[in-house]
Amino acid sequence: MNLTRAEAIERSATLTVKSYDVTLDLTTSDTIFASTTTVEFSAKEGSASFIDAVTAAVHQVTLNGVELDPAQVSDGVRIQLPNLAAENVLTVKADALYMNTGEGLHRFVDPVDGEVYLYSQFEVPDSRRMFAVFEQPDQKAAFTFHVTTPAHWDVISNSPTPAPESAGEGKSSWHFEPTLTMSSYITALIAGPYASVRSELTSSDGRIIPLGVFARKSLMEFMDAENVFELTRQGFEFFEKQFGTPYPFPKYDQLFVPEFNAGAMENAGAVTFLESYVFRSKVTDAMVERRAITILHELAHMWFGDLVTMRWWNDLWLNESFAEFMSTLAAAENTKYVDAWTTFSSLEKSWAYRQDQLPSTHPIKAEINDLEDVLVNFDGITYAKGASVLRQLVAWVGQEEFMAGVRAYFGKHAWSNTELPDLMVELEAASGRDLSAWTEKWLETAGVNTFKPALEVTDDGVITSFAILQSAIAEHPTLRPHRTAVGFYNLATDGEDTGKLVRTHRVELDVDGAVTSVPELVGMKRPALILLNDDDLAYAKIRLDAASLTTAKTHLQDFKESLPRTLVSASVWDATRDGETPAREYVEFVLATIGLESDSTVIMVLLRQLATALSLYVAPGHQKATAVAAADSLWALAQSAGAGSDAQLQFVKAFAAHAQSGEQLDLVQSLLDGDQELDSLTLDTDMRWEFLTSLAAGGRAPGAVIDAALALDNTQTGQLAAATAHAAIPTAEAKAATWESVVVQGDAANSIQRAAIGGFTKVWDTALLEPYVAAYFASIERVWAEKSYEISSTIITGLYPSQLVQESTVAATDAFLAALGDSTPALRRLLVESRDGVVRALKAQAADH
């Protein structure tokens, strides 16, 4: 199943694909479908190669009119192609498998109405699960799809959907026009009785671009399509102007599909999204904004990734980082989400810093030797650090210069494949800057730098010297050049900002080396708070001096702007993760300030960090009391929050998630029963599930109660919620049943597996998990070998005994890793990352004495 970069290079040196003609019959059975592929390609005469085809059975292989024996040339994963001609025609007739893992062609049956829904997910190497294909991004081609389905279905692909033709017996066939030139991983097929809403827009070149929003029939009533269309139009307007290139494809469909593994996928003109973005109940503003950023992210990919595509997966980071950066820029400059950079700082950058401090950290420009390397590199470095560094690059060269380089890049490389130097040469030409040293230090080394202020002040508060100290850890010692800023903040004493912590001075400068003096600040009065990396231009951790930290703890809620407040909070959290600040101090800090936070995403991130601190970082002797007190505080915050506000919603959910004392569980039961109410809080279906799961984890909701709730909500969302609740029941029998289902049998859909794992690990007494440490390490090699990547990685990361913060957990991991050796580096990386979480928690607990 693996493909090495060396094999891909050799294959591209041997052959060049021209076109695919793919015929699929989706009416054959519930488990397999018929797939016939005809490929035209040129090759070195007399050479040999192979085509990828993950199949249930291969019935016929015909190469240039010669029948090859499938038993001889096919192993179910690859088909060998001997004695190639200069020009070749290959036809493969096979049976392919429907998947329930979110890979290949995924098949889902809606429990509401029994209808079947299909969608494809091909990144990284899974178009080969639907048709025979040279599965690598530099083998671009035109794809023609012919699809037979039940007559009442709709079929969506990259090309506009044609009128169906009757195929008899309640069937229809759909013959699509050839696609524009593209890589196989962004081809798409979505089929089923999807409901849709249609619209259109006018591209910058005058073309009418049809738009579509699709969802399952049973969910379409909750689909706010007009919001999706509005964001799409705003994104089109922004990107076409910035990129200087009209939208490259003939239509743009956005499809919300079941059991999706990621946030979305940038199939050309047929983007797929996870169904959590269809809101059947009230959701947080953070979730609505996340959907907006995702919509813009995938739209940016139509240019960067689809029109111009990386040659090999070592440039995956640039594909994802560019879309991540551009989506935030578009949101901030051309939508209502003007504080998008605050969201980016709190959510994306915190992910990047966390990933970059793992033992598995790697340069942004990672060495990708094979497909397994790619799969584990969909990480915080590839997305969030890369986007952060692109923002730093924009600050370094100037935004207009950056965009001018991008416009030249699209003009030169449309419809082709590129590597990093192809972009950098255009940015150098547009900016006039030599970026070779910048590229080396930022893209080819790993690790995050830390900024600390060093200042001397007279007795009356005048600064006599000021410098920024930059440091790095020994394992990754590179000190980098940064474009950054220093902000001075003071409490306003008059005017409309009285009592607010406002910026009174700012200096923007280049930081390089271990010490950077800032003479512009000498002679100024020391402010109440000094903020390094003001405006969050640089990618660096920051520390506050003692006086600024005191101000932050007292006046965090008084910041007039959201971004500096977020930067200060992030600094305090980072110090907690590093074992510099006791975890209980961080818990107090969050609970004292979060009630006055106005940014939904920041509240969400703070609550996540609070949960981590409570469960992993607080010293064991204080965990129970601290957690119970925190839950009480969250309930008080919910009561004092604005009626019907986003903060109220988040605090109630957090309270339910942390409720564990008898009194707290009584309160959750009262909320579920409607005996206890909060003003303007709607007890909708999904909220009921959250309360029920809280009660299940507290031993208050047996299986029969959960089953009764599922009978009232027998939907996909209800099934997932029930799986979590059942697995959360704090009995040895419930945990054993979940382990049997997930690890031993392991045949449920990936979404069900994830939901059950979430419940399995939701425990107040970690003794329930101790029997599974040995079972975990005895099982994971088999899981890795037998399951697809999505399933195996879900199990291996989700069931790692992270909650058992003990030296014995580290020792068990080390023993397994020693026996494993280096034969499966991707598996090894997953375990090394999980191990680091326990090591970090042990250090944090030691600091919380």
N, C-alpha and C positions, 0 to 999 in steps of 0.2 A: 504493500500500500504506500510505501514511502517513495519519494522521488528526490534524487540528489541534484544539487545545482550542476555538478559535473555532467550528469546524465542529460540535464536540460540543455546545457551548452553544446554537448555533443549532438543532440538531436537537432538543434537549430542549425548547426553546421552541416547537417546531413540533408535536411528537408525544409520546405516552406509551404505552408498550407494556403490554399486559395479559397476553398468554400466547403461548407457542410450542407447537406440536405438530410433533414432528420424527420422521420415519420414515427409517430407514437400512437399506439392504440391504448387508451386508458379505460377500456371497457372489458378487459379480458378477465380480471379477477380482483379480489380484495388485497392480494399480496404482491402480485407481479403485474407488469405491463410490458407490452411488446414495443421494442425499440429497434428501428432500422436506420442505419446511418450510411450515407454515401459521402465520401470525402475525396476531393480533388486536391492533389498536392504535387509539387515538383520535388525532385531528390537527386542526389548524386547517383548516376547510373551504376548499378551493381552493388550499391550499398545496402545495409540492413538497418532496421530501426524497430520501433514498437509504437503502438497506439494504446492509450489507457481506456479500459472498459471494465468497470466493476459490475459484474453480471450474476444473475442466478443461473443462466445457461446461455451458451453461444450456439446458435443453430447453423449459421453459415458465415464463412469468411471468403470473399471473392476479391482477389487483387489482380487488376488488369486482365479480367476475364478468366483467371485461373482459380479454381476452387482449392482452398487450403483446408486441411483437416482441423476443425476446431479443437479436437482432443490433443493435437500436436502443437498448435500455435497459441492457444488460450489457456491461462491458468485461473481465470475468473477475475483477474485484476489488470493484466496486460495481454495484448495480442501481438505476437511477434510478426514482423513484416520482412521477409527475406527477399533478396534479389530485386531491389527496387529499380524502376525505370526512371528516365529523365522526367516523364510526366506520368502520373499515376492516378488511377481511380480505384478506391477501396470501398466495398460494401460489407457491412457487418449487420447481421440479423441476430438479435439476442432477446432474452427476457431479462428485464431489470427489476430490482426490488423496490417497492415503496418503503420509505423509512418512517420511523416514529421518533427519530432523534434530532429532528431539525436539520438534517444534512441530506443532500441529494434532493429527491422528489418526496416531500413529506406528505403523508396522508392522515387526515383527521376526520373523525365522525362527530358531528355536533350532537351532544346529548339532548338538546332541546327538540330538534326535529328530525334527527337521523340522517341529515344531509351530509354528503362527503365533500370535503374541501382539500384541494391540493395546492402546494406552492413549492417552488424550488429555492434552494439555498446552496450556492456553489462555491463561495469563497471559503477556504483556499482551494481544495482539490476535489470538488464533488460534482462538477458537471459530468465527470466520468461515470457517475452513478445513474445518469439518465440517458446518455448516448456515448458512443465511442468518440474519443477526442484526444488530440495532442494537448494534454493538460498542463500548459505553462503560459504565463501572461504574454510572452513575446511572440507567440504564434497566433497573431490576429487573423481574422477571416470574416467572411460574410456567412450568416447562418440562416437557413430557410427551414421553417418548422411547419409540419403537417400534423394535425392533432385530431384524433377521433375521440369523442366524449359522449356521455348522455346528452340528449337533445336540449334539455332544459338548462344546461350549464352555460356559463360564460367562460371564455378563454382569453387570457391576456398574456402578451409577450412583449418583446422589445419593439417590434414593428406594430403599426396600427392594426387593431383587430378587424379581420375581414368579415363579410357576411358568411354565415355558415352554409354548408351544403348538406342536404339530407344524405345520411349513410344507411338508411333503413333501420327497422327494428328499434325505433326510438333513439337513434344515434344521429349525431351530426359530425361533419368534418370541417376543419378550419385550415385554410391554406394561406399562410402568412407570406407577405413579400419578404425578400431577403433583407436582413438587417444591414445597417452600415457596418463598416469594418470595426471589429471589437474583439477583445479577449474572451475566452470561453467562460471565465468565472463571472462575468457580468451579463451573460445571457440569462433569460428568465422564462419560466412558464408558471402561470397561476391559473388554476382551473377549478370550477365548481359553480354552484348557484349564488355567486357573490352578488350582493346588492351594490348599487353604485349611484353616485351623484356626479353630474358632468358640468363642466364649465370650459372656459377657454381664455387665452390671453394673446396679445400681439407681441411677437418678439421684436427685438431692436432692428432686425432686417425686414420687418413687415409681414413675416409669416404668421398665420393663425396657428397657435399651438393648442391642440385639444388637451384638456385636463380631466382627470378622473380621480375620484376617491372611492375606494372599495372596502367593504367589510362583509362579514357573514350576515345573512338575513336576520338572524336572531340578535345581532348586535347593532344593526344599522340605525335603529331608533336613537341610539346614544351617540352617534357619530356627528360631531359638529363640523361638517364639511366646509362651511363657509370660513371658519377660522383657518382651516388648513389651506384653503384657496387664497385667503388674504396673505398669509405668510409666504406662500409660494410666489405670488405676484411681487411681493416686496423683495424676495430673494432674487427672482429673475431680473428685476430692475437694477438691483445693486450689483449682481455678478456680471451681467452683460456690460455694464458701464465699466466696472473695475477691470474686467478681463479683456475688454476690447474685442470680444468674440461672441457672436450670437449663440444662443442655445443650440447645441449641435444635433439634436435628435428630433424626429418628427412629431412626437407627442410626449406627454408627461403624466403617467399614472402613479398614484400612491395607494398602496394596498396594505390593509391592516390584517395580519394573518395569524392563525392560532399556533400556539406552542413554539413560538419563535425564540431562538437562543440569544440573539443579540438585541441591540436597540433598533437597528435597521440595516438594510443592505442596498447598495447603490446600483442595482441592476439598471442598465441603460434604458431610460424612459419608462421603467416599471419597478419603482422602488418599493420594497417590502418593509413593513414596520411591525413591531410586536403589538399585540392587542391590548396590552396595558395602557396604550395611548388612546384607547377608546374608553371614555370615562362613564361608566354606568352609575357610579355613585360620586358624591362630592370628593374631590381630590385636592391636594395642596396646590397652592400657586407654584411651588417649586416643580411639581410634576408637569403642570401646564407649560411652564417655561422650558423644562427639559424637552418636552415634545417639540416646542418651537425651535430650539437649538438643533435638535435631531433633524427636523425637516430641512433646515438650512444647511446642515452638515451634508446630508445626502445630495441636496441640490448642487452644492459646490463640487461634489465628486463628478457630476456630469461633465465638467471640464477637466478637473484635476483627478485623474484616475480612469475615466472612461474615454474621453477624447484623446488625452495623452496618458499613457499607461507605463508604469514601471517595467523595466526589462525583466527583472527578477525580484524576488520578494525581499531582498536586502534593502530595497527602497520603499518597502511597505510603510515605514515611519513617515516618509515624506507625503505619501498619499493620504494617510490619516491625519497627520499633524496639520497639513495645509487645510484640509476640510474643517478640522476642529478650530483652527485659528480664524479662518474666513467666516465660519458660521457665527462665532462670537462677535467678530467685527461687524458683520451684516446686521446682527441683532441690535448691537449698540448704536449703529449709525442709521439704520433704515427701518426699524420696527419700534414698538412701544417699550421694548426691553432695554432702556437706556442704561440700566445698571448691569448689563450683561457681564462686564469685566469683574464686577463683584462676585457674581455667580461663578465665573471662571476661576477666580482666585480661591474661593472657598471650596469648590467642588473639584475642579480639574487639577489645580495646582497641588492641593492636599494629596490627591491620588499620585501625582508625579513624585512629590517629595517622599511619600511612603514607599513607592516602588523603587526609587533611586537609592534608598538606604537598605535595601535587601541585599543579602550576599549574592543574589543572582543578577544584580544590576548589570547593565551592559551599555555600551555606547549607543547613542541614538541611531547611528548608522551601524546596525548590528551585522555581524557575520552570519548569514543564513545559509547553512550548508545543505539543508534538505527541508521537506515539508513539515516534519515534526518541529524543527526550529521555528518555522513560521507560526505554527499554531500557538505555541506558548509565548510568542512575541506580540500578540494582540494585548498589550499591557499598558501600564501607566507611562512607560518610557515612549512607546510608539505613538500614543495619542497625546497625553497631557504634557509630558516634558517636551516632546517635539513641538507642540503648539506654543508652549511657553517660550521656547528658544526662538521660534519664528517671530513671536512678538518682540523678543529682545533684538532680533535681527532687524525688524522694522524700525525699532527705536534707534538702532545703530546706523542704518543707511538712510532712513527717512521713508515715510509711508508712500509718498508719490513716486519716489525712485524705485521702491520695492515693486509697486504695481506696474510701473513702466517695464521693469524686467520681466514680470510675469506676462504682460501682454506680448512682449517679444518672444517669449518662450512658447506661448500658445500659437502665435503666428508661424513659428518655425517648425513646430513638432506635432501639429494636429494630425490625428489618426495614426500616430506611430508610437514607438516605445522609446523611453529615455532612461538615463541614469542621472544621479545627483549632479555631476559636473555640467550637464546640459542646462540645468537651471542656474547654477552658480555663475556660469560665464555670462549669462544675461543680466543677473543682478549686479555683477561687477561692472559691466558695460554701462548700465543705467545709473549706478550710484557713483562710479569713479573710485570705489574703494577696492583695495586688494583684500579679498575674503579668504585667502588660503590659510592664513594663521588662525583666523576666526573659525573656519571650518574644522581645522585640526583640533583646536581646543574644545570646541562646543559639540561637535558631532562625532568625533572619533575617540573621546574619552568619557568615562563614566563618573558618576558621583555628583553631589550637590555641595556648593560652597556655602559658608556661613559668614554673615556680616555682623560685626560688633562695633559699637561706637567707642572711641577712646577720646576723652576730652578732659581739659583742665579748666577750672572755673575759679574766679576770685571769690573772696568772702561775700562780696555784694552781687554775685551771680553773673559776672561778665566772663565770657568764654575767652581763654587765652590761647588755647590750641584745640584743634579738632581733627580727628583722622578716622577713617573707616578701616578696620582690620578685617582682612579676608583670610579665611582658613579653609582647610580641607582635611579629610581623614587620611591616615597613612596609606590605606589600601588604594585610595584614589586621590593622589596628592595634587592634581592639576589646579592651579589658580588661573582663573579665566578673566578676560576683559568683559566688563559689564557697563552698559549705559544705564544709569540709575539716577535716583534723586533722593535728597534728604529733605524731610518736611519738619517744620517747627509748628507745634500745636499749643494753643493757650485757651483758657476759658474766657469767652467774651464777656465783657463787663457792661456793655451798653448796646443799644440798638435791638433789632429783632432777634439777634442771635445770643442775647444775654443768657449766660449759663451754659452755652454750647461750647464744645471743644472744637475750635476752628483752626484751620491752617493760617498762620500769620507770616510764614516765610517758606520759600522753597528754592533749593539749588539743584540743578540738574548737572551731572558730571559723568566722566568716565572713571571707573574704578578698575585698577589693574595692579596685580602684585599683592604682597602681604599687607602693605600699608599705603593708603592713599590719603594724603593731607587735603583738607578742605579749607584753604585760607579765607574763603569768602565768609566763613562763619565766625572767624576770630573778631572779637570786639562786640559781638552781639550779646544780648541778654539771654541767658539760658532759659529755654521755654519750659512749660510744664511737662511736655512730652516730645521726645525726639524720635522720629520715625524714619529709619533707614528703608530704602527701597520704596519710598513713597510713590504712589500711583502704580506700584507693582510692575514696573517695566522689566526688572531683572528676574532671573531664575536663581534665587538664593534664599536660604533660611536666614532669618534675622533674629537678633537678640536685642532686648531693651536694656538700657542702663537702669540702675536701681531706682533712681528718682522717677524715670518714665514708667517703670513697672508699677510703682506705687500709684501714680496718676491713673494708669490704665485700670487698676483694680477698683479704684474709687469712681472713675468717670467714664468707663467704657461706653456706657449707654448714652453719654452726652455728646459723642462725636456727631457733628452735623452731617457728615457724609458716611455712606455705608462702607466704601472700600477701605479707608484707613482703619475703621473699627474692625473689619474682617482681618486685616493684616496683623493687627495687634492680637486678636484672639488666636490666630494661627500660630503666632510666636509662642504664646503661653501653652497651647496644646503641644507644639513641637518639643518644648522643654519638658513637658510631662512624659511624652513618648521616649525621650532620651534619658529619663531617670534623673533629671535635674530639678524638677518641681514635683513635690509629693502629689500623688493622685487625688487625695482628699482635698487638697487646696484647689486643684482644678475643678473638682466637683462643686465646691463652694463657689468658685469663680463663675462657672456656667449658670448655676441656679440663681445666683445673685444678679446676673446681667441679662439673661436670655429673655426675660419677660418684657424687656423694653426694646428688643431687636425687632426690626420691621421687615427685613428681607427674608422671604420664605425659604430660599435655599440655604441661607446662613443658619436659620433655625434648624432646618433639617440636618445639616452637617454637624452643628453643635450637639444635637440630640444623639446622633450616631456616635460622636466622640465621647459623650457622656456615658453611653451604654458600654463602650469599650473600657473606659476607665473603671466603671462600676464592676464589670464582670471579670476583668483581667488585671487591672493595674493597682487597685486598692489592696492593701495588705490583707492577707487572709483573715486575720483576727478581727478586722473591722469591716469586712465585706458585707455581711448580713445587715448590720445596723446601718451602715452607710446607704445601702441599696434601699432599705425600707424607708429611711428618712428622705431619700431622693424621690421616691415614688410619692410620698406625702407632699413634697414640695411641688412636684409636677401637677398633682391634683389642685393644689392651691393656685398655681399658675393658670390652670385651665379655668378655674372659677373666676379669676380676676381678669382674664383676657376679654377682649371685646366680644360681645355677643355675635356669634356667627362668623368670627374672624378666622383667618388662616392660622394664626397662632393658637387659638382655642382648639381647632381641629388637631393640630400637631401635638399639643400638650395632652389632650385626652387620649390620643393614640399611644403616646409615650407612657402615660400613666398606666394604661391597660397592659402594655408590654412589660412594665416593671413591677406590677402589682404581685405581691407574694405573701404578705401577712394576711391573717384571717380577716381583719377589718378591711383591708384593701380589696380582697376578693369579694367580701360582702358588698362593697360599693360597686364593683364591676357587675355583680349579679343584679344589683338594683338598677344600674344603668341599662343592662340588657333587658330587664323586665319592664322598664319604663317607670319604675317607682321613683327613681332619682333622675332629674333632668337638668340640663344646662340650657340657659337661654339661647335659643336659635340653633342649637346643635341638633342636626337631623340624624335620627337613628335609622340609617339606610342599611341596605343588605350587607354591604361590605363592612360597615362599622359593626354590625351584629356579629359577623364572623371574627372580627378582631377581639371583641369582648369574649366570645365563646372560646377562642384559642387561649386567651388569658386564663379563663376558668379551667380549661383542659390542663394547661401546664401547672395550675395550682391544685390539681386533683379534684376539681369541682364539677367536671363535665365528663361523664363516662361515655363510652362509645355509642350507646343507644341515643343519647341526647344529640351527639354530633350527626348520627345517621338521620335523625328526625329533622335536623336543620338542613341537611343535604336534600331531603325529600321535598322541602319547600323551595330549594334553589338548586335544582338539578341542571346546572349549567356548567360550562367549562370552568368558570371562575369559582363556582361553588365546589366543584370536585377538587380543585387545587386547595381551596381553603380547608375542606374536610380532610384531605390527606395530611396537611400540616397539623390540624387539631388532633387527629387520631395519633399521630406520631409523637405529639407533645404530652400525651397522658403519662404521668410520672410513675409508671409501674414497670417492673422487669418484663412482664408479658408484652406490654405495648412496645417497648424498645426492641424486644426480640422479634416481634412480628414485623416491625419496620425494617430491621436489619435483614431479615429473611427476604422481604420483598425487594429491597434495593440492591443488596450485595449478592445474595445467593441466587435468587431468581432473576432479578434485573431485567425484566422484559417490558416494564411499563415505559410509557413515553417519557422523554427527558424532562418535560415540565412537571410531571407527577413525581419523578425521582427528586427533582430539586425541592419541590414543596414538602415531600416527606422528610428529606434531610433537614430542612429548616425546622421542622417540628421535633425531630429526633434530638437535635442539639439544644433545643430550648428547655433547659433544666435548671431548677433551683438547687438541686442536690446532685453535684457532679459524681457522686458515688455510683449513680445509675449508669454512667458511661465507662467506669473503670473496667468492667468485664470485656469491653470491646477493643481495648488497646491491642492486645495480642491478636485478636481476630482481624483487626484492621491490617496489621502488618503481615499476617498470614494470607490475606486475600488480594492485596493490591497489585501484585505482579500478574496474577491471573486476570484481574479486571482490566489492567492495561493491555494485556495481550489479546483478550477476547472481545473487548467492547470498542466501539468507535471512540474517537477522541472526545466528542462532546459528552458522552455518557461516562467514560472513564475519568476524565478530568473533573467532572461534577462530583463523582463519588470520592475521588482521592483528595480533593481539596475540601469538600463539604464535610466528610466524616473524619478528617484528621482530628485527633484528640486535643484541639486547641484549648478547650476549657480546662483541661487538666494541667494547670500551670505548676509543673513539678519537674524536678531534675530527672525523674524516672522517664518522663515523656521524651525529654531530649536524649536520654541514654538509649531508649528503645528506637528512636529515629536514627541515631548514629549507628547502632548495630545493624539496622536494616540497610542503611546507605553503604556501610562497609561491605556487606554481603552483595549488594547490588552491583557495585563497581560502576564503570562508565559505559556500560553497554546500551543503556537507554537514557541519554542525557535529558530528554524532555521530562520523563518521569522523575528523574533525580531533581530537576529544577523545582517541580511542584512541591516536593517534600522539603527541599532546602528552604524554600520560602515559608512553608508552614512552620517548620522548626524555628525559624527566626522569630516568628510571632511569639512563641513560648519563651525564647531566650530574652526577648525585649520585655515581656510581661514579668519575668522573674526579676529583671533589673529594676523595673518600675515599682514592683512590690517591695523590693529591698529599700527603695528610696522613700516609701510611704510608711516609715516606722513611727 
